[in-house]
Amino acid sequence: MSFLIQSFPEKSRTTIKSLLTHKQVLVNQQVTSLYNYKLKPGDRVELFKGKGLAKHDLEGIKIVHEDDFIIVIEKASGLLSIATSGEKEKTAYQMLSRYVKMKDPLNLIFILHRLDRETSGVMMFARNKDVQATLQYNWREMVVERTYTAVVEGQVEKQQGIINSRLLESKAMKIHSTKKQDEGQEAITHYKLVKQSKDYALMEISLETGRKNQIRVHMQEMGNPVAGDKKYGAQTNPLHRLALHASLLVFRHPVTKEVLRFESPAPISFTHLVNR
């Protein structure tokens, strides 16, 4: 703290303490809040003007990969990926934006895809507009695999199958399949039955396309809505959440071209439910 007092004589001792407390001091681009931090020759000390990022601000997010081009996270159920117009509550996008700005206030992140609020699991963000454009324009070629684990209601008739339909959003903001070939967007879902119990089935579901609510709509139309999904026909909510988890994301890195694989085990409660 003595170094800061000497280096910034225009700031009072109380202000310096506040900067440390609010994690607005960077040493070699890393946040420190220690009053007695020991500096070494060559250390670079900076003050961050924005509000610092405390540990609790990343609640609901685990960063599993970070480089200069992408960030991959695990998102908890109940957390929005990004706010819709007018919403001010905490989101994954908002927290990551503040996180990257801790190293450089000019840093930005860019949305690539979303997980529904009640869906947990793996998702990624871009670090610049060029990477965002590359991934979004070449999504089906660069994203090798997206697999979800779900618990659905009832008895699943087939061990595996493919659902192909065109999805359309109604004025009531609800998605449904349409038979009109000139409406909606093509949606392709692959499913595989992992385990069947009396009332529920554990499913492995892969996407060829990534339409809004795609899995939820296709499971409902198959007659097996995702447990906890009242919006799309579920009659039960045994886990007190949507029983849908993004468990695998495999993609080709937009710059290095390396194939990266990120797995996130589904909550143990999913397995327990079908083992009853």
N, C-alpha and C positions, 0 to 999 in steps of 0.2 A: 504493500500500500504506500510505503514511503516513496517508491519510485514514481507512482502515479501522482502523488501530491507535488513532487518536484517537477514532474514533466508537464503537469496541467495546473499551474499556479492560479489560473482563473477559476478553478473549481474548489469548492470548500471541502473540508474533511468529510462532512456529512454527505455531500454529493458523491465523493469517491466511494464511500461505504455503500451508498445506494446502488451505484453502478455495479459493484461487485456482487451485492446481494441479488440484484436482478439479472445477473449473468450477462452483463453488457461489456465485459472485458475479455478480449481475446489475446492469448499468447501463442504465437506461431499458428494462428487460425484455429485455436482450440479454446473453448470457453473455460474460464476459471473464476471461482468465487472466493478463493482463499485470500485472506488479508495478508498472510505471511508467505505467499508464494515466492520461492527463491528463483530469481532470474539468473540466467547464464549469459555470458558474452555472446552476442549475436542473436539473442531472442528478440522477436518482433512483437511489440505490444500495440494493440489497437483498441479503440473504443467503438462499440456498436451502438448507433443512435436509436435503433428500434428497441422494442421491448424484448428482453431475453427469453429463451425457451427453457422452461423448467422441465424436469423429468415427467411431472404429471401431465404436461401438455401433450405428450406422446402416448397418453393412455389410449389403448385400443389399437395401437400400431406397433408392429415389430419390423424394423428394417432388416431384411435378409440379404440384400445386395445393393451396393452403391458404387457407381463409377462416374466418370465425367459426362456420360450420355444417358444413363437410365438409373432409376431407383426401383427396386422390387420390395414390396412389403407384404406382411400378413395383416389383414384387417379383421378386427373383431366384429361379431354380430352386433347390430345395434348402432353402428357408426356409418354415417353417410359417406359415400365416396367423394361427392362434390355437392355443394348446395345448389338447389334450384333457385330461381328468381325470388328474392325477398326473404330467403331463409338466412339466419345469422348464427345458427348453432354450429358447434364444432364439427369439422369434417376432416377426412383423411387429407384432402387436398390442402385445406387451410393449414393444418399442422405441419405438413411436409414443406409448404411454402415458407413458413417461418423457420423451419429447421435449416433449409438450404441457405437462407439469408443470414444465418449466424456466421457463416464462413465468408460470405460476400453479400452485402445488401443488394447487389445487382442480380444475384442468382434468381432463377425462376424455375418452375416445373410446369409441365404440360400434361393434360389428361390424355390417355390413350384408350381406355375402356373403363367400364364401371362394374361394380358389384352392387346389387341391391342392398339397402340398409341392413336387412336382417340376414344377408348372406355373409358368411365369413370366408377367409382364405386368402390365396395369393393374387396379387394384382401388381401392375407396374405403371410407372410414370416416366415421361421423357424429361430430359434436362434442357433441351432447346427445341426450337421450332422445326429445324431441319430433321432432327431425329423423329419428332412427332409425325411430320409429313411422310417420312420414309416408311415408318411402321404402319401408319394408317392407310396409306395408298397401296401397300404391299402386305396387308394384314394376313390374308389367307396363305400367302407364300412363305412369310417369315415366321408366323406363329405355327409351330409344328403340331402342338397338342395343347388342348385345354380340357382338363378332366375335372368333373365334380363328383362328390359323394353326396348322396341324398337318401333320406328315409321317406318313403311314400306310403300312402294308406292303401290297405286292401291287398288282394291277391293279384300278382302280376302274371298275366297269361303266358307270355313268351319269355324264354331265357334271355333273348337279345333281339334287337330290332333297330330299325331306322325310321324316324318320323320326319317327313318332308312336307312342309306346308308354306303358305304365304301368310305372314302375320301383319295384322292391321290394328291400329290403335283407334278406339272409339272416342267420341266426344267426352265420355265419362272417364277418360284416361285408363281404360282397361284394354288389354291386348287380346285378340282372338284371331283364329285362322279364317281366311276367306277362300272361297272356291274360285273367285274371279282372278284370272291370271294377269290382268292388267292393274291389279290393286295390291297394296302391301309389299312386303319384302320377303324374299325366299329365306326360309329357316330350316336348317337340317340338324337333327339331333340323333346321336347314336346312344343306345342304352344297353346295359347288361345287368341282369339280375345277379347279385352277389349272395344274398341270403334272404329266405322267406320265412316269416313267422305267421302266426294266426292272423294278426291284424296289420302288420307292417312288413315292408320289404326294404332291404338295403340295396341301393342301386349305384352303379358306376355309370356316369353320363358324360359323353364327350360332345363337343360342339364343332361343327364345320363352319357355322356362322355364329355371330354374337349379337342377336337381336334382343331388344328390351324384353325382359321377363320370359325369354324363350323356353327355358327348361320348365318353368312353372306352368306355362300355358300348355306345352306339349304333354306334360305329365297329367294335367287335368283332363285334356282331351283324350288321353289314353285310358282314363277312368281310374287313375291312381295319383291324385293330387299330392303334392309335397306336404308332409305333416307340418301343421302349424300355419299353413298358407290359406287363411280364411278368404282372402281376396280371390283366390282361384280354386275354391271348392272344398278345401279341407274341412273335415268335421271335427277333428281333434287337434290339440296342441300340447302333446305330452312333454315336450322339451322346453316349453315356454319360449320358443323362438322358431324361426323358419329352419327346418331340418335340411339345409343346403349349404355345402362347403366347397369352395374352389380348392381342390386338393393338389392339382398339378398344372404347371405352366412351363411349356418347353418352347423356346423360340430362338431364332438366329439373331445374334447381336447385330444391330443395325450398322455398326462401324467395323468391329473386328471380324464379323461373320462367324464367330464361334457359336456353336449350339449350346445354349444354357438351359439347365433343367432345375426347376425349383418345386419341391414337394412340401406339402403341409398336411400332416395327418389330420383326418377328420376328428372332431371331438369324440371322446370315448363314449359319451352318452348316446351317440348314434348306434354303436354296436350293442350297447346294453339294451337299448329299446327293442331290437330285433332278437335278442337272446332271452327275452322274458318268457 
